[in-house]
Amino acid sequence: MNISNFAHSKRIWPNYLLMMVVVLMIFAIHFALWVSTKSIWGDEYYSVNLAQKTALEIMRTEVLLSNHPPSYLLLLSFWTKLFGVSELSFRSMSHFMNILMIAGSFLMAKEIFNRKTAILTAAFIGICPYFLHLSNEIRSYSTLSCFATFATYFFFKARNNPLRKIWKITYALFVLLTIYTEHFGWFCLFGISTYLLFILLTNWNHEKEWMWVQGLVFLISIPSVLLIFYQALNDESVLVGSKLAPYRDVFDMIKKSFGIFWHFICGPIYSMLPVQRVIGLAQSSFPFWVSFTLTLTFLTLYFKALGNLFRSDKPLFILSISIILFPVVFLLSVYPIRLDSRYLCWAVPLFFSLIAFAILSMKSSLLRNSVIGGFFICAMIADIYIILIPTDPKHKEDYRAMLKYSLEQSGKNDAIVGVGPQTTYYLSEIGINAKGAYYHNMPDAINSMEPAQFEQVWALLYIDMKPEITNRVLSEIDAMLLPLSYIREGELIRFGGADSLTAIQVYKNKNRLSAKNRDF
């Protein structure tokens, strides 16, 4: 080896070593979260239950009853046939898709920008608490972001290699998978179509083949369009003005929009918080302000990257606006109840690649390293929080712990009233039989119980983050149980932390309480 090659290898080796450390760290945090055995939450139970059905039953339920595309649950069903039926098996598919998406984000950013931007993009996404959280959910979001990232990669691969037809075919396959995984995948196709349309205005002859590709994709996606229209007009009443009214508060709209990007960058720690809680944190929490500052910094870098693209690559500028900003504005205006970071997960890899591009364009190495280091520190803290918290960090539902506590603490003269399938699911796993009666849900209990039949009723509840809604739910239960001689005893017992959405309210038999008081 000559001296120049030796010096070059000495410079390269630390970079490869750092990359290996980051890769091992990504695998380590995913593994730690995967084995953390968090309780499933409501929508996850839907996935778990349906994935064990036949393909025909999945298609019938998802398409005809729920008006959702079926790709994710069909894949999950196939996955469980390969790896068995267990919570670890169910969650492992999302982790696998997330790891694939990290690799896809590297390929995508390399194809659009350069190798350095690709490495930083993949490192950001690999350690990003937002994607770590989604990777543990038994839901379609990791799969959606994986398919969309590869669709974008293969699109630019085809653009850069116009003579290779295979890249166009692969792009069409992945964009169709994106659309048939979630309806929100249409925004991905829309962004790519606006990119092509902008180029088409100046170069019609070279884009005719792409118009055929996009036209074929749209033709195959017509069933998805029909599902969207049916859902919008009949199921969720998207176009009904009264449904939109609660979301027209200006402050709430600003909070919701900024919160989307906050969640992308810093994860779910400060997501889904009511306005009063946000104000309280702003007055007393230093980590809150660190997280806010990092989000503001990354958003500034994102808009800086957009400005650079506007001057140097207008088609890519149009694509970046169409894929990231347009969906936020559109959903905020038309469908604000669905303006949620989960539904925009497919856009986040491109969002981070633009930020990485802007960071690497900084002239000051000190400033560049400070921003990168600040993100990695904040991301690792958030990752550790996500791993250690006993529930899903966003939904905060711990049905396993709630059911176990009620089974252990209730007596043979008590009744336990479950939340429905979420608690019944864990009955066999916990291995503790109810000493008294167990009812699947509150309607079953009300229809079966005799007045004053039990000493106590343990009402297992799914509550809301807004106290006024929780109080309304409790009042409704009070009204149902009072005619049966049960009154509320004590405060809610929460499971999963102070902000958890799973709780037990104990109800006492007021007749037996009166008898005990007389005896005393």
ZIBELJO-V206428 format. One record per residue. SS is DSSP state (a for helix, b for strand, c for the rest). PHI is phi in radians with two decimals (none if undefined). NEAR is the number of other C-alpha atoms within 8 Angstrom. Layout:
ss->(SS	SS)
phi->(PHI	PHI)
near->(NEAR	NEAR)
This chain:
ss->(c	c	a	a	a	a	a	a	a	a	a	a	a	a	a	a	a	a	a	a	a	a	a	a	a	a	a	a	a	a	a	a	a	a	c	c	c	c	c	c	c	a	a	a	a	a	a	a	a	a	a	c	c	c	a	a	a	a	a	a	a	a	a	a	a	c	c	c	c	c	a	a	a	a	a	a	a	a	a	a	a	a	a	c	c	c	a	a	a	a	a	a	a	a	a	a	a	a	a	a	a	a	a	a	a	a	a	a	a	a	a	a	c	c	a	a	a	a	a	a	a	a	a	a	a	a	a	c	a	a	a	a	a	a	a	c	c	c	c	c	a	a	a	a	a	a	a	a	a	a	a	a	a	a	a	a	a	a	a	a	c	c	c	c	a	a	a	a	a	a	a	a	a	a	a	a	a	a	a	c	c	c	a	a	a	a	a	a	a	a	a	a	a	a	a	a	a	a	a	a	c	c	c	c	a	a	a	a	a	a	a	a	a	a	a	a	a	a	a	a	c	a	a	a	a	a	a	a	a	a	a	a	a	a	a	c	c	c	c	c	a	a	a	a	a	a	a	c	c	a	a	a	a	a	a	a	a	a	a	a	a	a	a	a	a	a	c	c	c	c	c	c	c	c	a	a	a	a	a	a	a	a	a	a	c	a	a	a	a	a	a	a	a	a	a	a	a	a	a	a	a	a	a	a	a	a	a	a	a	a	a	a	c	a	a	a	a	a	a	a	a	a	a	a	a	a	a	a	a	a	a	a	a	a	c	a	a	a	c	c	a	a	a	a	a	a	a	a	a	a	a	a	a	a	a	a	a	a	a	a	c	c	c	c	a	a	a	a	a	a	a	a	a	a	a	a	a	a	a	a	a	a	a	a	a	a	a	a	c	c	c	c	c	c	c	c	c	c	a	a	a	a	a	a	a	a	a	a	a	c	c	c	c	b	b	b	b	c	c	c	a	a	a	a	a	a	a	a	a	a	c	c	c	c	c	c	b	b	b	c	c	a	a	a	a	a	a	a	c	c	c	c	c	c	c	b	b	b	b	b	b	b	c	c	c	c	a	a	a	a	a	a	a	a	a	a	a	a	a	a	a	a	c	c	c	b	b	b	b	b	b	b	b	b	b	c	c	c	c	c	c	b	b	b	b	b	b	b	b	a	a	a	a	a	a	a	a	a	a	c)
phi->(none	-1.41	-1.12	-1.15	-1.16	-1.11	-1.13	-1.13	-1.13	-1.17	-1.33	-1.32	-0.99	-1.04	-1.16	-1.15	-1.08	-1.10	-1.10	-1.11	-1.08	-1.11	-1.08	-1.10	-1.13	-1.08	-1.13	-1.14	-1.22	-1.16	-1.14	-1.07	-1.25	-1.06	-1.59	-1.37	0.85	-1.35	-1.14	-1.20	-1.98	-0.87	-1.18	-1.12	-1.05	-1.00	-1.14	-1.05	-1.17	-1.29	-1.14	-1.60	-1.56	-1.31	-1.03	-1.14	-1.18	-1.08	-1.06	-1.11	-1.23	-1.19	-1.46	-1.43	-1.72	-1.71	1.03	-2.04	-1.19	-1.72	-0.99	-1.08	-1.23	-1.14	-1.14	-1.12	-1.10	-1.10	-1.06	-1.21	-1.21	-1.43	-2.04	1.61	-1.80	-2.82	-1.10	-1.09	-1.14	-1.04	-1.26	-1.12	-1.14	-1.14	-1.10	-1.08	-1.11	-1.18	-1.10	-1.06	-1.12	-1.08	-1.10	-1.11	-1.16	-1.09	-1.09	-1.11	-1.14	-1.15	-1.23	-1.49	-1.98	-2.77	-1.13	-1.10	-1.08	-1.14	-1.11	-1.18	-1.05	-1.13	-1.15	-1.02	-1.20	-1.10	-1.82	-1.10	-1.11	-1.06	-1.30	-1.06	-1.05	-1.14	-1.18	-1.76	-1.53	-1.51	-2.41	-1.51	-1.22	-1.12	-1.14	-1.07	-1.15	-1.11	-1.08	-1.15	-1.13	-1.22	-1.08	-1.14	-1.06	-1.17	-1.10	-1.25	-1.10	-1.18	-1.13	-1.45	-2.30	-1.12	-1.48	-1.67	-1.13	-1.04	-1.24	-1.14	-1.12	-1.14	-1.02	-1.05	-1.07	-1.29	-1.24	-1.19	-1.06	-1.08	-1.15	-1.55	-1.68	-2.57	-1.02	-1.18	-1.09	-1.06	-1.10	-1.11	-1.10	-1.08	-1.07	-1.16	-1.15	-1.15	-1.03	-1.17	-1.11	-1.11	-1.22	-1.03	-1.13	-1.94	-2.59	-1.09	-1.08	-1.43	-1.94	-1.04	-1.11	-1.21	-1.13	-1.16	-1.08	-1.13	-1.13	-1.14	-1.04	-1.12	-1.08	-1.20	-1.61	-0.99	-0.99	-1.15	-1.08	-1.11	-1.10	-1.09	-1.13	-1.13	-1.13	-1.13	-1.55	-2.05	-1.59	-1.75	0.89	-1.06	-1.54	-1.45	-1.02	-1.10	-1.24	-1.55	-0.94	-1.10	-1.82	-1.62	-1.14	-1.08	-1.09	-1.16	-1.16	-1.15	-1.06	-1.15	-1.18	-1.14	-1.11	-1.00	-1.25	-1.03	-1.18	-0.96	-1.51	-1.95	1.51	-1.56	-1.02	-1.89	-1.57	0.98	-1.75	-1.17	-0.99	-1.07	-1.21	-1.06	-1.10	-1.10	-1.16	-1.10	-1.51	-2.39	-1.93	-1.20	-1.01	-1.03	-1.26	-1.09	-1.08	-1.08	-1.12	-1.11	-1.08	-1.09	-1.11	-1.18	-1.14	-1.06	-1.16	-1.08	-1.22	-1.12	-1.11	-1.06	-1.08	-1.12	-1.18	-1.05	-1.45	-1.97	-2.63	-1.09	-1.04	-1.19	-1.09	-1.07	-1.07	-1.13	-1.17	-1.19	-1.46	-1.85	-1.42	-1.00	-1.04	-1.12	-1.14	-1.10	-1.17	-1.10	-1.47	-1.91	-2.52	-1.09	-1.13	-1.82	-1.41	-2.35	-1.03	-1.07	-1.33	-1.90	-1.05	-1.13	-1.56	-1.19	-0.99	-1.16	-1.01	-1.22	-1.16	-1.17	-1.14	-1.06	-1.07	-1.20	-1.11	-1.25	-1.50	-1.12	-1.37	-1.51	-1.17	-1.11	-1.16	-1.06	-1.18	-1.15	-1.15	-1.10	-1.11	-1.08	-1.13	-1.12	-1.14	-1.10	-1.14	-1.15	-1.09	-1.14	-1.08	-1.10	-1.04	-1.08	-1.23	-1.46	-1.10	-1.28	-2.19	-0.99	-1.18	-1.73	-1.59	0.91	-2.05	-2.12	-1.22	-1.09	-1.14	-1.13	-1.16	-1.07	-1.08	-1.15	-1.16	-1.33	-1.65	-1.35	-1.82	-1.24	-1.77	-1.88	-2.14	-1.88	-1.96	-1.33	-1.53	2.17	-1.11	-1.09	-1.49	-1.05	-0.97	-1.57	-0.99	-1.27	-1.19	-1.18	1.35	-2.06	-1.45	-1.15	-1.21	-1.89	-1.71	-2.21	-2.00	-1.06	-2.73	-1.14	-1.01	-1.06	-1.15	-1.11	-1.31	-1.85	-1.33	-1.58	-1.00	1.01	-1.30	-2.11	-1.30	-2.43	-2.08	-1.68	-1.58	-1.49	-2.22	-1.82	-1.88	-2.02	-1.21	-1.59	-0.98	-1.15	-1.28	-1.06	-1.10	-1.17	-1.10	-1.11	-1.12	-1.15	-1.19	-0.96	-1.14	-1.36	-1.56	-1.05	-1.10	-1.65	1.35	-2.06	-2.17	-1.14	-2.19	1.32	-1.64	-1.08	-1.82	-1.61	-2.28	1.92	1.86	-1.12	-1.74	-1.17	-1.89	-2.05	-2.71	-2.00	-2.03	-1.55	-2.06	-1.74	-1.33	-1.20	-1.17	-1.23	-1.12	-1.12	-1.13	-1.13	-1.12	-1.18	-1.08	-1.16)
near->(4	5	6	6	8	9	8	8	8	8	8	8	8	8	8	8	8	8	8	8	8	9	9	8	8	10	8	8	10	11	8	9	10	12	7	8	7	8	12	11	12	7	7	11	11	8	11	10	8	9	13	8	9	7	8	6	8	14	10	9	9	12	12	8	7	7	11	9	13	12	9	10	12	11	8	11	12	8	12	13	8	6	7	8	8	6	7	9	12	14	13	10	10	17	13	8	12	14	9	9	14	11	9	12	18	12	10	15	16	12	10	7	9	9	8	7	14	16	9	10	15	12	9	10	12	12	13	13	15	12	13	12	13	11	13	12	9	10	9	11	11	16	12	14	15	14	13	15	15	14	15	11	15	13	11	11	10	13	7	6	8	7	4	8	8	6	12	12	8	10	15	12	9	12	15	11	10	15	14	13	14	11	11	9	15	9	10	13	9	10	14	11	9	11	12	11	8	10	11	9	7	6	8	9	5	6	11	8	7	8	8	8	10	10	8	8	11	8	7	8	11	8	7	11	8	8	11	10	8	10	11	11	10	7	7	7	10	10	8	7	6	6	9	13	7	7	9	8	7	6	6	10	11	8	8	9	11	8	9	11	11	12	13	10	12	16	16	11	8	8	9	5	8	8	7	6	8	9	8	8	9	9	6	6	8	6	6	10	9	8	11	9	8	12	12	8	8	10	9	8	11	12	8	9	12	11	8	9	11	9	7	6	9	9	10	9	11	12	12	13	10	13	14	11	9	9	11	10	8	9	11	11	7	9	11	10	7	7	13	8	10	7	10	10	11	14	12	11	11	11	11	11	14	11	12	11	11	12	10	8	6	9	5	6	7	6	8	12	8	8	9	8	8	9	9	10	8	10	13	10	8	12	13	8	8	12	10	7	9	8	11	14	10	8	9	13	15	17	14	10	9	14	13	10	8	10	12	7	6	13	7	8	10	14	13	16	14	15	13	8	8	12	12	10	8	11	11	7	6	8	6	9	6	10	10	11	10	9	11	12	10	11	6	9	11	9	6	6	8	6	7	11	6	9	10	12	13	14	12	14	10	9	10	8	11	7	7	6	10	11	8	8	9	8	8	8	8	11	8	9	11	9	8	10	11	15	11	9	8	6	5	8	7	12	14	14	7	6	7	14	15	16	14	12	14	12	12	12	13	10	8	8	9	8	8	8	7	6	5	4)
